Amino acid sequence: MTQILYARDEAGNRHRVIQRLEAAQEGEDQDAEARLVYTLEDGSPVRRVDSDTFQIVSTGAYISAVTD
């Protein structure tokens, strides 16, 4: 399952955040559940802070979810 979310940074730049469901990786506990993973379009990892906020891992910048 993949979903596209939209967010803006403090400068007003728009970002596409890709949310996808990732299965447990090989070598991980076989009972581990799938998890949601977030990235920007370029593949940069993003951390979901709350329902309205993401943090770009590489820069520490926060971006806020917006409706399309």
ChimeraX commands (.cxc) that place a marker at each C-alpha (Angstrom):
marker #1 position 0.00,0.00,0.00 radius 0.5
marker #1 position 1.41,3.36,-1.02 radius 0.5
marker #1 position -0.11,6.76,-0.36 radius 0.5
marker #1 position 1.05,10.24,-1.37 radius 0.5
marker #1 position 0.78,12.96,1.27 radius 0.5
marker #1 position 1.59,16.65,0.84 radius 0.5
marker #1 position 3.43,18.93,3.25 radius 0.5
marker #1 position 4.97,22.43,3.34 radius 0.5
marker #1 position 8.09,23.72,5.04 radius 0.5
marker #1 position 8.43,27.09,6.80 radius 0.5
marker #1 position 9.51,28.75,3.52 radius 0.5
marker #1 position 6.31,27.57,1.82 radius 0.5
marker #1 position 7.98,24.91,-0.33 radius 0.5
marker #1 position 5.71,21.99,-1.09 radius 0.5
marker #1 position 6.93,18.41,-0.52 radius 0.5
marker #1 position 5.46,15.06,-1.54 radius 0.5
marker #1 position 5.73,12.52,1.25 radius 0.5
marker #1 position 5.37,8.90,0.24 radius 0.5
marker #1 position 3.85,6.61,2.85 radius 0.5
marker #1 position 4.20,2.89,2.27 radius 0.5
marker #1 position 3.65,-0.27,4.21 radius 0.5
marker #1 position 6.88,-2.24,4.60 radius 0.5
marker #1 position 6.94,-5.89,5.61 radius 0.5
marker #1 position 9.41,-7.19,8.19 radius 0.5
marker #1 position 12.89,-7.54,6.69 radius 0.5
marker #1 position 14.80,-10.78,6.40 radius 0.5
marker #1 position 16.61,-11.50,9.67 radius 0.5
marker #1 position 14.09,-9.55,11.75 radius 0.5
marker #1 position 11.77,-11.28,14.17 radius 0.5
marker #1 position 9.37,-13.28,12.03 radius 0.5
marker #1 position 6.50,-12.18,14.29 radius 0.5
marker #1 position 7.29,-8.52,13.62 radius 0.5
marker #1 position 4.42,-6.63,12.07 radius 0.5
marker #1 position 4.57,-4.53,8.95 radius 0.5
marker #1 position 5.32,-0.84,9.55 radius 0.5
marker #1 position 4.63,2.45,7.84 radius 0.5
marker #1 position 7.70,4.04,6.23 radius 0.5
marker #1 position 7.85,7.65,5.05 radius 0.5
marker #1 position 10.17,9.16,2.43 radius 0.5
marker #1 position 10.32,12.23,0.23 radius 0.5
marker #1 position 10.07,11.80,-3.54 radius 0.5
marker #1 position 13.87,11.65,-3.79 radius 0.5
marker #1 position 13.99,8.78,-1.28 radius 0.5
marker #1 position 15.13,10.87,1.71 radius 0.5
marker #1 position 13.79,9.35,4.93 radius 0.5
marker #1 position 11.10,11.25,6.81 radius 0.5
marker #1 position 9.91,10.66,10.38 radius 0.5
marker #1 position 6.27,11.14,11.27 radius 0.5
marker #1 position 6.09,13.29,14.41 radius 0.5
marker #1 position 2.30,13.48,14.73 radius 0.5
marker #1 position -0.74,13.53,12.47 radius 0.5
marker #1 position 0.18,16.97,11.05 radius 0.5
marker #1 position 3.99,17.05,11.23 radius 0.5
marker #1 position 6.93,15.27,9.61 radius 0.5
marker #1 position 10.66,15.69,10.15 radius 0.5
marker #1 position 13.16,15.31,7.31 radius 0.5
marker #1 position 15.82,13.07,8.87 radius 0.5
marker #1 position 18.84,14.44,6.96 radius 0.5
marker #1 position 18.21,18.11,7.80 radius 0.5
marker #1 position 16.07,17.98,10.94 radius 0.5
marker #1 position 13.61,20.35,9.23 radius 0.5
marker #1 position 9.94,20.05,10.12 radius 0.5
marker #1 position 7.25,20.09,7.46 radius 0.5
marker #1 position 3.51,20.36,8.03 radius 0.5
marker #1 position 0.87,18.25,6.31 radius 0.5
marker #1 position -1.49,20.08,3.96 radius 0.5
marker #1 position -4.50,18.98,1.95 radius 0.5
marker #1 position -4.06,18.81,-1.80 radius 0.5
marker link #1:1,2 radius 0.2
marker link #1:2,3 radius 0.2
marker link #1:3,4 radius 0.2
marker link #1:4,5 radius 0.2
marker link #1:5,6 radius 0.2
marker link #1:6,7 radius 0.2
marker link #1:7,8 radius 0.2
marker link #1:8,9 radius 0.2
marker link #1:9,10 radius 0.2
marker link #1:10,11 radius 0.2
marker link #1:11,12 radius 0.2
marker link #1:12,13 radius 0.2
marker link #1:13,14 radius 0.2
marker link #1:14,15 radius 0.2
marker link #1:15,16 radius 0.2
marker link #1:16,17 radius 0.2
marker link #1:17,18 radius 0.2
marker link #1:18,19 radius 0.2
marker link #1:19,20 radius 0.2
marker link #1:20,21 radius 0.2
marker link #1:21,22 radius 0.2
marker link #1:22,23 radius 0.2
marker link #1:23,24 radius 0.2
marker link #1:24,25 radius 0.2
marker link #1:25,26 radius 0.2
marker link #1:26,27 radius 0.2
marker link #1:27,28 radius 0.2
marker link #1:28,29 radius 0.2
marker link #1:29,30 radius 0.2
marker link #1:30,31 radius 0.2
marker link #1:31,32 radius 0.2
marker link #1:32,33 radius 0.2
marker link #1:33,34 radius 0.2
marker link #1:34,35 radius 0.2
marker link #1:35,36 radius 0.2
marker link #1:36,37 radius 0.2
marker link #1:37,38 radius 0.2
marker link #1:38,39 radius 0.2
marker link #1:39,40 radius 0.2
marker link #1:40,41 radius 0.2
marker link #1:41,42 radius 0.2
marker link #1:42,43 radius 0.2
marker link #1:43,44 radius 0.2
marker link #1:44,45 radius 0.2
marker link #1:45,46 radius 0.2
marker link #1:46,47 radius 0.2
marker link #1:47,48 radius 0.2
marker link #1:48,49 radius 0.2
marker link #1:49,50 radius 0.2
marker link #1:50,51 radius 0.2
marker link #1:51,52 radius 0.2
marker link #1:52,53 radius 0.2
marker link #1:53,54 radius 0.2
marker link #1:54,55 radius 0.2
marker link #1:55,56 radius 0.2
marker link #1:56,57 radius 0.2
marker link #1:57,58 radius 0.2
marker link #1:58,59 radius 0.2
marker link #1:59,60 radius 0.2
marker link #1:60,61 radius 0.2
marker link #1:61,62 radius 0.2
marker link #1:62,63 radius 0.2
marker link #1:63,64 radius 0.2
marker link #1:64,65 radius 0.2
marker link #1:65,66 radius 0.2
marker link #1:66,67 radius 0.2
marker link #1:67,68 radius 0.2
view
